[in-house]
Amino acid sequence: MSVKFWLSTTEVIELTGAKSRAKQLKVLEHLGYSYRVRPDGTFIVPVEQFTMTKQKEYAMDFNALG
């Protein structure tokens, strides 16, 4: 099983609705998504910002109060 760290090119196009790099970056910024620019000028969009983490549920224990 491989771990996926960033969106594929196709997924970025689907998310942004744009094919050009400049438009994709503009849409990502407008939507508030983070991205990282590589030294060669290409960019990646980390997937962890799209995964929802389940909040920990807490329960009160009043047994010690008598």
PDB file of N, H, CA, C and O in Angstrom:
ATOM      1  N   MET A   1       0.837  -1.180   0.000  1.00  0.00           N
ATOM      2  CA  MET A   1       0.000   0.000   0.000  1.00  0.00           C
ATOM      3  C   MET A   1       0.882   1.244   0.000  1.00  0.00           C
ATOM      4  O   MET A   1       1.758   1.387   0.853  1.00  0.00           O
ATOM      5  N   SER A   2       0.656   2.130  -0.943  1.00  0.00           N
ATOM      6  H   SER A   2      -0.056   2.014  -1.636  1.00  0.00           H
ATOM      7  CA  SER A   2       1.465   3.337  -0.999  1.00  0.00           C
ATOM      8  C   SER A   2       0.738   4.483  -0.309  1.00  0.00           C
ATOM      9  O   SER A   2      -0.488   4.587  -0.347  1.00  0.00           O
ATOM     10  N   VAL A   3       1.525   5.325   0.312  1.00  0.00           N
ATOM     11  H   VAL A   3       2.521   5.240   0.342  1.00  0.00           H
ATOM     12  CA  VAL A   3       0.986   6.494   0.998  1.00  0.00           C
ATOM     13  C   VAL A   3       1.015   7.662   0.034  1.00  0.00           C
ATOM     14  O   VAL A   3       2.019   7.902  -0.636  1.00  0.00           O
ATOM     15  N   LYS A   4      -0.077   8.382  -0.034  1.00  0.00           N
ATOM     16  H   LYS A   4      -0.894   8.187   0.510  1.00  0.00           H
ATOM     17  CA  LYS A   4      -0.179   9.513  -0.945  1.00  0.00           C
ATOM     18  C   LYS A   4       0.051  10.800  -0.161  1.00  0.00           C
ATOM     19  O   LYS A   4      -0.631  11.062   0.830  1.00  0.00           O
ATOM     20  N   PHE A   5       1.017  11.600  -0.611  1.00  0.00           N
ATOM     21  H   PHE A   5       1.570  11.386  -1.416  1.00  0.00           H
ATOM     22  CA  PHE A   5       1.372  12.819   0.099  1.00  0.00           C
ATOM     23  C   PHE A   5       0.828  14.087  -0.548  1.00  0.00           C
ATOM     24  O   PHE A   5       0.643  15.091   0.140  1.00  0.00           O
ATOM     25  N   TRP A   6       0.569  14.064  -1.856  1.00  0.00           N
ATOM     26  H   TRP A   6       0.720  13.248  -2.415  1.00  0.00           H
ATOM     27  CA  TRP A   6       0.072  15.253  -2.533  1.00  0.00           C
ATOM     28  C   TRP A   6      -0.907  14.875  -3.637  1.00  0.00           C
ATOM     29  O   TRP A   6      -0.958  13.726  -4.075  1.00  0.00           O
ATOM     30  N   LEU A   7      -1.682  15.862  -4.078  1.00  0.00           N
ATOM     31  H   LEU A   7      -1.640  16.795  -3.722  1.00  0.00           H
ATOM     32  CA  LEU A   7      -2.650  15.631  -5.136  1.00  0.00           C
ATOM     33  C   LEU A   7      -1.947  15.404  -6.465  1.00  0.00           C
ATOM     34  O   LEU A   7      -0.878  15.960  -6.718  1.00  0.00           O
ATOM     35  N   SER A   8      -2.548  14.592  -7.300  1.00  0.00           N
ATOM     36  H   SER A   8      -3.416  14.140  -7.095  1.00  0.00           H
ATOM     37  CA  SER A   8      -2.013  14.389  -8.644  1.00  0.00           C
ATOM     38  C   SER A   8      -2.359  15.601  -9.504  1.00  0.00           C
ATOM     39  O   SER A   8      -3.169  16.441  -9.111  1.00  0.00           O
ATOM     40  N   THR A   9      -1.744  15.685 -10.672  1.00  0.00           N
ATOM     41  H   THR A   9      -1.086  15.003 -10.991  1.00  0.00           H
ATOM     42  CA  THR A   9      -2.022  16.777 -11.599  1.00  0.00           C
ATOM     43  C   THR A   9      -3.497  16.804 -11.969  1.00  0.00           C
ATOM     44  O   THR A   9      -4.104  17.874 -12.025  1.00  0.00           O
ATOM     45  N   THR A  10      -4.074  15.643 -12.219  1.00  0.00           N
ATOM     46  H   THR A  10      -3.580  14.775 -12.174  1.00  0.00           H
ATOM     47  CA  THR A  10      -5.494  15.545 -12.561  1.00  0.00           C
ATOM     48  C   THR A  10      -6.368  16.034 -11.413  1.00  0.00           C
ATOM     49  O   THR A  10      -7.355  16.734 -11.639  1.00  0.00           O
ATOM     50  N   GLU A  11      -6.016  15.674 -10.196  1.00  0.00           N
ATOM     51  H   GLU A  11      -5.214  15.106 -10.012  1.00  0.00           H
ATOM     52  CA  GLU A  11      -6.791  16.102  -9.030  1.00  0.00           C
ATOM     53  C   GLU A  11      -6.717  17.614  -8.829  1.00  0.00           C
ATOM     54  O   GLU A  11      -7.707  18.234  -8.441  1.00  0.00           O
ATOM     55  N   VAL A  12      -5.569  18.205  -9.087  1.00  0.00           N
ATOM     56  H   VAL A  12      -4.765  17.702  -9.402  1.00  0.00           H
ATOM     57  CA  VAL A  12      -5.437  19.665  -8.976  1.00  0.00           C
ATOM     58  C   VAL A  12      -6.325  20.347 -10.011  1.00  0.00           C
ATOM     59  O   VAL A  12      -6.971  21.352  -9.712  1.00  0.00           O
ATOM     60  N   ILE A  13      -6.357  19.805 -11.222  1.00  0.00           N
ATOM     61  H   ILE A  13      -5.833  18.989 -11.464  1.00  0.00           H
ATOM     62  CA  ILE A  13      -7.219  20.362 -12.271  1.00  0.00           C
ATOM     63  C   ILE A  13      -8.683  20.248 -11.866  1.00  0.00           C
ATOM     64  O   ILE A  13      -9.455  21.190 -12.044  1.00  0.00           O
ATOM     65  N   GLU A  14      -9.069  19.093 -11.320  1.00  0.00           N
ATOM     66  H   GLU A  14      -8.442  18.327 -11.175  1.00  0.00           H
ATOM     67  CA  GLU A  14     -10.450  18.894 -10.879  1.00  0.00           C
ATOM     68  C   GLU A  14     -10.806  19.841  -9.736  1.00  0.00           C
ATOM     69  O   GLU A  14     -11.901  20.403  -9.718  1.00  0.00           O
ATOM     70  N   LEU A  15      -9.899  20.022  -8.787  1.00  0.00           N
ATOM     71  H   LEU A  15      -9.010  19.565  -8.801  1.00  0.00           H
ATOM     72  CA  LEU A  15     -10.148  20.881  -7.635  1.00  0.00           C
ATOM     73  C   LEU A  15     -10.273  22.345  -8.033  1.00  0.00           C
ATOM     74  O   LEU A  15     -11.164  23.051  -7.561  1.00  0.00           O
ATOM     75  N   THR A  16      -9.378  22.794  -8.901  1.00  0.00           N
ATOM     76  H   THR A  16      -8.654  22.221  -9.285  1.00  0.00           H
ATOM     77  CA  THR A  16      -9.334  24.211  -9.241  1.00  0.00           C
ATOM     78  C   THR A  16     -10.189  24.568 -10.452  1.00  0.00           C
ATOM     79  O   THR A  16     -10.609  25.717 -10.594  1.00  0.00           O
ATOM     80  N   GLY A  17     -10.452  23.601 -11.322  1.00  0.00           N
ATOM     81  H   GLY A  17     -10.112  22.668 -11.206  1.00  0.00           H
ATOM     82  CA  GLY A  17     -11.176  23.886 -12.556  1.00  0.00           C
ATOM     83  C   GLY A  17     -10.321  24.623 -13.567  1.00  0.00           C
ATOM     84  O   GLY A  17     -10.840  25.192 -14.527  1.00  0.00           O
ATOM     85  N   ALA A  18      -9.011  24.615 -13.358  1.00  0.00           N
ATOM     86  H   ALA A  18      -8.589  24.153 -12.578  1.00  0.00           H
ATOM     87  CA  ALA A  18      -8.096  25.335 -14.241  1.00  0.00           C
ATOM     88  C   ALA A  18      -6.975  24.416 -14.696  1.00  0.00           C
ATOM     89  O   ALA A  18      -6.561  23.513 -13.969  1.00  0.00           O
ATOM     90  N   LYS A  19      -6.487  24.656 -15.914  1.00  0.00           N
ATOM     91  H   LYS A  19      -6.823  25.389 -16.505  1.00  0.00           H
ATOM     92  CA  LYS A  19      -5.382  23.858 -16.431  1.00  0.00           C
ATOM     93  C   LYS A  19      -4.046  24.587 -16.345  1.00  0.00           C
ATOM     94  O   LYS A  19      -3.004  23.939 -16.252  1.00  0.00           O
ATOM     95  N   SER A  20      -4.049  25.899 -16.372  1.00  0.00           N
ATOM     96  H   SER A  20      -4.896  26.426 -16.447  1.00  0.00           H
ATOM     97  CA  SER A  20      -2.779  26.628 -16.315  1.00  0.00           C
ATOM     98  C   SER A  20      -2.309  26.743 -14.862  1.00  0.00           C
ATOM     99  O   SER A  20      -3.111  26.881 -13.938  1.00  0.00           O
ATOM    100  N   ARG A  21      -1.007  26.683 -14.694  1.00  0.00           N
ATOM    101  H   ARG A  21      -0.356  26.571 -15.445  1.00  0.00           H
ATOM    102  CA  ARG A  21      -0.394  26.720 -13.369  1.00  0.00           C
ATOM    103  C   ARG A  21      -0.767  27.998 -12.626  1.00  0.00           C
ATOM    104  O   ARG A  21      -1.113  27.946 -11.446  1.00  0.00           O
ATOM    105  N   ALA A  22      -0.703  29.132 -13.295  1.00  0.00           N
ATOM    106  H   ALA A  22      -0.422  29.174 -14.253  1.00  0.00           H
ATOM    107  CA  ALA A  22      -0.986  30.416 -12.650  1.00  0.00           C
ATOM    108  C   ALA A  22      -2.426  30.472 -12.140  1.00  0.00           C
ATOM    109  O   ALA A  22      -2.677  30.944 -11.030  1.00  0.00           O
ATOM    110  N   LYS A  23      -3.358  29.997 -12.941  1.00  0.00           N
ATOM    111  H   LYS A  23      -3.154  29.614 -13.842  1.00  0.00           H
ATOM    112  CA  LYS A  23      -4.762  30.000 -12.528  1.00  0.00           C
ATOM    113  C   LYS A  23      -5.004  29.018 -11.384  1.00  0.00           C
ATOM    114  O   LYS A  23      -5.780  29.300 -10.472  1.00  0.00           O
ATOM    115  N   GLN A  24      -4.339  27.869 -11.437  1.00  0.00           N
ATOM    116  H   GLN A  24      -3.708  27.640 -12.178  1.00  0.00           H
ATOM    117  CA  GLN A  24      -4.478  26.895 -10.365  1.00  0.00           C
ATOM    118  C   GLN A  24      -4.017  27.490  -9.038  1.00  0.00           C
ATOM    119  O   GLN A  24      -4.706  27.359  -8.027  1.00  0.00           O
ATOM    120  N   LEU A  25      -2.863  28.140  -9.038  1.00  0.00           N
ATOM    121  H   LEU A  25      -2.303  28.247  -9.860  1.00  0.00           H
ATOM    122  CA  LEU A  25      -2.339  28.742  -7.818  1.00  0.00           C
ATOM    123  C   LEU A  25      -3.264  29.834  -7.305  1.00  0.00           C
ATOM    124  O   LEU A  25      -3.465  29.960  -6.097  1.00  0.00           O
ATOM    125  N   LYS A  26      -3.824  30.620  -8.207  1.00  0.00           N
ATOM    126  H   LYS A  26      -3.660  30.517  -9.188  1.00  0.00           H
ATOM    127  CA  LYS A  26      -4.742  31.685  -7.818  1.00  0.00           C
ATOM    128  C   LYS A  26      -5.986  31.101  -7.149  1.00  0.00           C
ATOM    129  O   LYS A  26      -6.441  31.617  -6.128  1.00  0.00           O
ATOM    130  N   VAL A  27      -6.533  30.033  -7.717  1.00  0.00           N
ATOM    131  H   VAL A  27      -6.163  29.614  -8.547  1.00  0.00           H
ATOM    132  CA  VAL A  27      -7.718  29.391  -7.137  1.00  0.00           C
ATOM    133  C   VAL A  27      -7.386  28.772  -5.784  1.00  0.00           C
ATOM    134  O   VAL A  27      -8.159  28.911  -4.836  1.00  0.00           O
ATOM    135  N   LEU A  28      -6.248  28.091  -5.681  1.00  0.00           N
ATOM    136  H   LEU A  28      -5.620  27.978  -6.451  1.00  0.00           H
ATOM    137  CA  LEU A  28      -5.848  27.487  -4.409  1.00  0.00           C
ATOM    138  C   LEU A  28      -5.723  28.541  -3.323  1.00  0.00           C
ATOM    139  O   LEU A  28      -6.174  28.330  -2.198  1.00  0.00           O
ATOM    140  N   GLU A  29      -5.116  29.670  -3.649  1.00  0.00           N
ATOM    141  H   GLU A  29      -4.749  29.842  -4.564  1.00  0.00           H
ATOM    142  CA  GLU A  29      -4.981  30.767  -2.676  1.00  0.00           C
ATOM    143  C   GLU A  29      -6.352  31.313  -2.288  1.00  0.00           C
ATOM    144  O   GLU A  29      -6.613  31.566  -1.112  1.00  0.00           O
ATOM    145  N   HIS A  30      -7.222  31.493  -3.271  1.00  0.00           N
ATOM    146  H   HIS A  30      -7.009  31.287  -4.227  1.00  0.00           H
ATOM    147  CA  HIS A  30      -8.559  32.024  -2.999  1.00  0.00           C
ATOM    148  C   HIS A  30      -9.350  31.091  -2.086  1.00  0.00           C
ATOM    149  O   HIS A  30     -10.073  31.551  -1.202  1.00  0.00           O
ATOM    150  N   LEU A  31      -9.215  29.789  -2.295  1.00  0.00           N
ATOM    151  H   LEU A  31      -8.627  29.415  -3.013  1.00  0.00           H
ATOM    152  CA  LEU A  31      -9.936  28.804  -1.489  1.00  0.00           C
ATOM    153  C   LEU A  31      -9.279  28.553  -0.128  1.00  0.00           C
ATOM    154  O   LEU A  31      -9.876  27.922   0.744  1.00  0.00           O
ATOM    155  N   GLY A  32      -8.063  29.043   0.050  1.00  0.00           N
ATOM    156  H   GLY A  32      -7.578  29.555  -0.659  1.00  0.00           H
ATOM    157  CA  GLY A  32      -7.378  28.885   1.326  1.00  0.00           C
ATOM    158  C   GLY A  32      -6.614  27.591   1.486  1.00  0.00           C
ATOM    159  O   GLY A  32      -6.245  27.221   2.601  1.00  0.00           O
ATOM    160  N   TYR A  33      -6.368  26.891   0.378  1.00  0.00           N
ATOM    161  H   TYR A  33      -6.667  27.192  -0.527  1.00  0.00           H
ATOM    162  CA  TYR A  33      -5.596  25.649   0.453  1.00  0.00           C
ATOM    163  C   TYR A  33      -4.112  25.963   0.382  1.00  0.00           C
ATOM    164  O   TYR A  33      -3.694  26.911  -0.282  1.00  0.00           O
ATOM    165  N   SER A  34      -3.324  25.155   1.076  1.00  0.00           N
ATOM    166  H   SER A  34      -3.663  24.384   1.615  1.00  0.00           H
ATOM    167  CA  SER A  34      -1.879  25.366   1.047  1.00  0.00           C
ATOM    168  C   SER A  34      -1.250  24.571  -0.088  1.00  0.00           C
ATOM    169  O   SER A  34      -1.788  23.558  -0.534  1.00  0.00           O
ATOM    170  N   TYR A  35      -0.122  25.044  -0.537  1.00  0.00           N
ATOM    171  H   TYR A  35       0.315  25.867  -0.175  1.00  0.00           H
ATOM    172  CA  TYR A  35       0.661  24.353  -1.558  1.00  0.00           C
ATOM    173  C   TYR A  35       2.118  24.683  -1.317  1.00  0.00           C
ATOM    174  O   TYR A  35       2.446  25.652  -0.633  1.00  0.00           O
ATOM    175  N   ARG A  36       2.982  23.873  -1.881  1.00  0.00           N
ATOM    176  H   ARG A  36       2.716  23.085  -2.436  1.00  0.00           H
ATOM    177  CA  ARG A  36       4.433  24.071  -1.745  1.00  0.00           C
ATOM    178  C   ARG A  36       5.034  24.152  -3.131  1.00  0.00           C
ATOM    179  O   ARG A  36       4.686  23.366  -4.012  1.00  0.00           O
ATOM    180  N   VAL A  37       5.940  25.106  -3.327  1.00  0.00           N
ATOM    181  H   VAL A  37       6.223  25.744  -2.611  1.00  0.00           H
ATOM    182  CA  VAL A  37       6.607  25.277  -4.613  1.00  0.00           C
ATOM    183  C   VAL A  37       7.961  24.580  -4.545  1.00  0.00           C
ATOM    184  O   VAL A  37       8.751  24.811  -3.629  1.00  0.00           O
ATOM    185  N   ARG A  38       8.211  23.732  -5.524  1.00  0.00           N
ATOM    186  H   ARG A  38       7.570  23.545  -6.269  1.00  0.00           H
ATOM    187  CA  ARG A  38       9.483  23.012  -5.618  1.00  0.00           C
ATOM    188  C   ARG A  38      10.553  23.943  -6.208  1.00  0.00           C
ATOM    189  O   ARG A  38      10.224  24.978  -6.787  1.00  0.00           O
ATOM    190  N   PRO A  39      11.829  23.574  -6.060  1.00  0.00           N
ATOM    191  CA  PRO A  39      12.898  24.402  -6.619  1.00  0.00           C
ATOM    192  C   PRO A  39      12.801  24.606  -8.132  1.00  0.00           C
ATOM    193  O   PRO A  39      13.284  25.609  -8.658  1.00  0.00           O
ATOM    194  N   ASP A  40      12.174  23.650  -8.833  1.00  0.00           N
ATOM    195  H   ASP A  40      11.781  22.835  -8.406  1.00  0.00           H
ATOM    196  CA  ASP A  40      12.068  23.797 -10.291  1.00  0.00           C
ATOM    197  C   ASP A  40      10.867  24.650 -10.712  1.00  0.00           C
ATOM    198  O   ASP A  40      10.632  24.846 -11.905  1.00  0.00           O
ATOM    199  N   GLY A  41      10.099  25.162  -9.726  1.00  0.00           N
ATOM    200  H   GLY A  41      10.290  25.004  -8.757  1.00  0.00           H
ATOM    201  CA  GLY A  41       8.961  26.023 -10.031  1.00  0.00           C
ATOM    202  C   GLY A  41       7.624  25.314 -10.064  1.00  0.00           C
ATOM    203  O   GLY A  41       6.581  25.968 -10.056  1.00  0.00           O
ATOM    204  N   THR A  42       7.630  23.979 -10.100  1.00  0.00           N
ATOM    205  H   THR A  42       8.477  23.448 -10.107  1.00  0.00           H
ATOM    206  CA  THR A  42       6.372  23.248 -10.043  1.00  0.00           C
ATOM    207  C   THR A  42       5.863  23.277  -8.600  1.00  0.00           C
ATOM    208  O   THR A  42       6.600  23.653  -7.688  1.00  0.00           O
ATOM    209  N   PHE A  43       4.618  22.884  -8.397  1.00  0.00           N
ATOM    210  H   PHE A  43       4.020  22.578  -9.138  1.00  0.00           H
ATOM    211  CA  PHE A  43       4.082  22.921  -7.046  1.00  0.00           C
ATOM    212  C   PHE A  43       3.361  21.624  -6.701  1.00  0.00           C
ATOM    213  O   PHE A  43       2.958  20.857  -7.575  1.00  0.00           O
ATOM    214  N   ILE A  44       3.211  21.408  -5.396  1.00  0.00           N
ATOM    215  H   ILE A  44       3.538  22.032  -4.686  1.00  0.00           H
ATOM    216  CA  ILE A  44       2.468  20.262  -4.899  1.00  0.00           C
ATOM    217  C   ILE A  44       1.412  20.760  -3.917  1.00  0.00           C
ATOM    218  O   ILE A  44       1.589  21.786  -3.260  1.00  0.00           O
ATOM    219  N   VAL A  45       0.319  20.019  -3.830  1.00  0.00           N
ATOM    220  H   VAL A  45       0.175  19.186  -4.364  1.00  0.00           H
ATOM    221  CA  VAL A  45      -0.760  20.343  -2.901  1.00  0.00           C
ATOM    222  C   VAL A  45      -0.854  19.183  -1.911  1.00  0.00           C
ATOM    223  O   VAL A  45      -1.311  18.101  -2.279  1.00  0.00           O
ATOM    224  N   PRO A  46      -0.431  19.388  -0.660  1.00  0.00           N
ATOM    225  CA  PRO A  46      -0.468  18.310   0.324  1.00  0.00           C
ATOM    226  C   PRO A  46      -1.886  17.809   0.574  1.00  0.00           C
ATOM    227  O   PRO A  46      -2.824  18.603   0.655  1.00  0.00           O
ATOM    228  N   VAL A  47      -2.044  16.486   0.696  1.00  0.00           N
ATOM    229  H   VAL A  47      -1.282  15.841   0.630  1.00  0.00           H
ATOM    230  CA  VAL A  47      -3.377  15.898   0.872  1.00  0.00           C
ATOM    231  C   VAL A  47      -3.878  15.970   2.305  1.00  0.00           C
ATOM    232  O   VAL A  47      -5.086  15.868   2.522  1.00  0.00           O
ATOM    233  N   GLU A  48      -3.008  16.140   3.291  1.00  0.00           N
ATOM    234  H   GLU A  48      -2.027  16.223   3.114  1.00  0.00           H
ATOM    235  CA  GLU A  48      -3.462  16.097   4.680  1.00  0.00           C
ATOM    236  C   GLU A  48      -4.477  17.187   4.996  1.00  0.00           C
ATOM    237  O   GLU A  48      -5.249  17.052   5.945  1.00  0.00           O
ATOM    238  N   GLN A  49      -4.488  18.264   4.217  1.00  0.00           N
ATOM    239  H   GLN A  49      -3.860  18.373   3.446  1.00  0.00           H
ATOM    240  CA  GLN A  49      -5.466  19.317   4.468  1.00  0.00           C
ATOM    241  C   GLN A  49      -6.879  18.937   4.027  1.00  0.00           C
ATOM    242  O   GLN A  49      -7.839  19.639   4.342  1.00  0.00           O
ATOM    243  N   PHE A  50      -7.004  17.829   3.301  1.00  0.00           N
ATOM    244  H   PHE A  50      -6.224  17.259   3.045  1.00  0.00           H
ATOM    245  CA  PHE A  50      -8.307  17.376   2.828  1.00  0.00           C
ATOM    246  C   PHE A  50      -8.867  16.217   3.651  1.00  0.00           C
ATOM    247  O   PHE A  50     -10.017  15.821   3.459  1.00  0.00           O
ATOM    248  N   THR A  51      -8.071  15.677   4.557  1.00  0.00           N
ATOM    249  H   THR A  51      -7.137  15.998   4.713  1.00  0.00           H
ATOM    250  CA  THR A  51      -8.548  14.570   5.378  1.00  0.00           C
ATOM    251  C   THR A  51      -9.161  15.124   6.655  1.00  0.00           C
ATOM    252  O   THR A  51      -8.605  16.019   7.292  1.00  0.00           O
ATOM    253  N   MET A  52     -10.292  14.587   7.008  1.00  0.00           N
ATOM    254  H   MET A  52     -10.744  13.860   6.491  1.00  0.00           H
ATOM    255  CA  MET A  52     -10.971  15.033   8.219  1.00  0.00           C
ATOM    256  C   MET A  52     -10.569  14.121   9.361  1.00  0.00           C
ATOM    257  O   MET A  52     -10.670  12.898   9.257  1.00  0.00           O
ATOM    258  N   THR A  53     -10.120  14.710  10.434  1.00  0.00           N
ATOM    259  H   THR A  53     -10.038  15.703  10.518  1.00  0.00           H
ATOM    260  CA  THR A  53      -9.776  13.923  11.604  1.00  0.00           C
ATOM    261  C   THR A  53     -10.961  13.940  12.556  1.00  0.00           C
ATOM    262  O   THR A  53     -11.605  14.970  12.755  1.00  0.00           O
ATOM    263  N   LYS A  54     -11.231  12.804  13.127  1.00  0.00           N
ATOM    264  H   LYS A  54     -10.708  11.967  12.965  1.00  0.00           H
ATOM    265  CA  LYS A  54     -12.339  12.697  14.063  1.00  0.00           C
ATOM    266  C   LYS A  54     -11.910  13.294  15.394  1.00  0.00           C
ATOM    267  O   LYS A  54     -10.858  12.951  15.934  1.00  0.00           O
ATOM    268  N   GLN A  55     -12.735  14.189  15.913  1.00  0.00           N
ATOM    269  H   GLN A  55     -13.589  14.468  15.475  1.00  0.00           H
ATOM    270  CA  GLN A  55     -12.426  14.775  17.206  1.00  0.00           C
ATOM    271  C   GLN A  55     -12.594  13.734  18.298  1.00  0.00           C
ATOM    272  O   GLN A  55     -13.476  12.877  18.246  1.00  0.00           O
ATOM    273  N   LYS A  56     -11.721  13.838  19.284  1.00  0.00           N
ATOM    274  H   LYS A  56     -11.004  14.535  19.326  1.00  0.00           H
ATOM    275  CA  LYS A  56     -11.798  12.921  20.407  1.00  0.00           C
ATOM    276  C   LYS A  56     -13.053  13.234  21.213  1.00  0.00           C
ATOM    277  O   LYS A  56     -13.348  14.394  21.503  1.00  0.00           O
ATOM    278  N   GLU A  57     -13.778  12.195  21.567  1.00  0.00           N
ATOM    279  H   GLU A  57     -13.539  11.253  21.332  1.00  0.00           H
ATOM    280  CA  GLU A  57     -14.996  12.375  22.353  1.00  0.00           C
ATOM    281  C   GLU A  57     -14.675  12.188  23.834  1.00  0.00           C
ATOM    282  O   GLU A  57     -13.941  11.279  24.220  1.00  0.00           O
ATOM    283  N   TYR A  58     -15.237  13.060  24.640  1.00  0.00           N
ATOM    284  H   TYR A  58     -15.833  13.799  24.326  1.00  0.00           H
ATOM    285  CA  TYR A  58     -15.029  13.008  26.078  1.00  0.00           C
ATOM    286  C   TYR A  58     -16.346  12.686  26.759  1.00  0.00           C
ATOM    287  O   TYR A  58     -17.416  13.070  26.287  1.00  0.00           O
ATOM    288  N   ALA A  59     -16.253  11.970  27.881  1.00  0.00           N
ATOM    289  H   ALA A  59     -15.383  11.658  28.265  1.00  0.00           H
ATOM    290  CA  ALA A  59     -17.433  11.649  28.665  1.00  0.00           C
ATOM    291  C   ALA A  59     -17.160  12.020  30.121  1.00  0.00           C
ATOM    292  O   ALA A  59     -16.081  11.755  30.651  1.00  0.00           O
ATOM    293  N   MET A  60     -18.134  12.623  30.744  1.00  0.00           N
ATOM    294  H   MET A  60     -19.010  12.838  30.314  1.00  0.00           H
ATOM    295  CA  MET A  60     -18.003  13.016  32.147  1.00  0.00           C
ATOM    296  C   MET A  60     -18.260  11.795  33.027  1.00  0.00           C
ATOM    297  O   MET A  60     -19.170  11.008  32.764  1.00  0.00           O
ATOM    298  N   ASP A  61     -17.452  11.647  34.069  1.00  0.00           N
ATOM    299  H   ASP A  61     -16.713  12.286  34.283  1.00  0.00           H
ATOM    300  CA  ASP A  61     -17.610  10.548  35.013  1.00  0.00           C
ATOM    301  C   ASP A  61     -17.905  11.149  36.376  1.00  0.00           C
ATOM    302  O   ASP A  61     -17.010  11.697  37.020  1.00  0.00           O
ATOM    303  N   PHE A  62     -19.148  11.052  36.820  1.00  0.00           N
ATOM    304  H   PHE A  62     -19.874  10.607  36.297  1.00  0.00           H
ATOM    305  CA  PHE A  62     -19.562  11.636  38.095  1.00  0.00           C
ATOM    306  C   PHE A  62     -19.620  10.599  39.224  1.00  0.00           C
ATOM    307  O   PHE A  62     -20.151  10.883  40.297  1.00  0.00           O
ATOM    308  N   ASN A  63     -19.086   9.424  38.988  1.00  0.00           N
ATOM    309  H   ASN A  63     -18.655   9.194  38.115  1.00  0.00           H
ATOM    310  CA  ASN A  63     -19.144   8.331  39.990  1.00  0.00           C
ATOM    311  C   ASN A  63     -18.432   8.707  41.290  1.00  0.00           C
ATOM    312  O   ASN A  63     -18.861   8.270  42.358  1.00  0.00           O
ATOM    313  N   ALA A  64     -17.387   9.480  41.237  1.00  0.00           N
ATOM    314  H   ALA A  64     -17.039   9.834  40.370  1.00  0.00           H
ATOM    315  CA  ALA A  64     -16.616   9.818  42.440  1.00  0.00           C
ATOM    316  C   ALA A  64     -17.346  10.830  43.324  1.00  0.00           C
ATOM    317  O   ALA A  64     -16.956  11.028  44.475  1.00  0.00           O
ATOM    318  N   LEU A  65     -18.380  11.464  42.818  1.00  0.00           N
ATOM    319  H   LEU A  65     -18.697  11.304  41.883  1.00  0.00           H
ATOM    320  CA  LEU A  65     -19.093  12.475  43.608  1.00  0.00           C
ATOM    321  C   LEU A  65     -20.067  11.879  44.617  1.00  0.00           C
ATOM    322  O   LEU A  65     -20.590  12.591  45.474  1.00  0.00           O
ATOM    323  N   GLY A  66     -20.304  10.611  44.520  1.00  0.00           N
ATOM    324  H   GLY A  66     -19.879  10.033  43.823  1.00  0.00           H
ATOM    325  CA  GLY A  66     -21.128   9.946  45.515  1.00  0.00           C
ATOM    326  C   GLY A  66     -22.507   9.821  45.105  1.00  0.00           C
ATOM    327  O   GLY A  66     -23.325   9.277  45.848  1.00  0.00           O
TER     328      GLY A  66
END
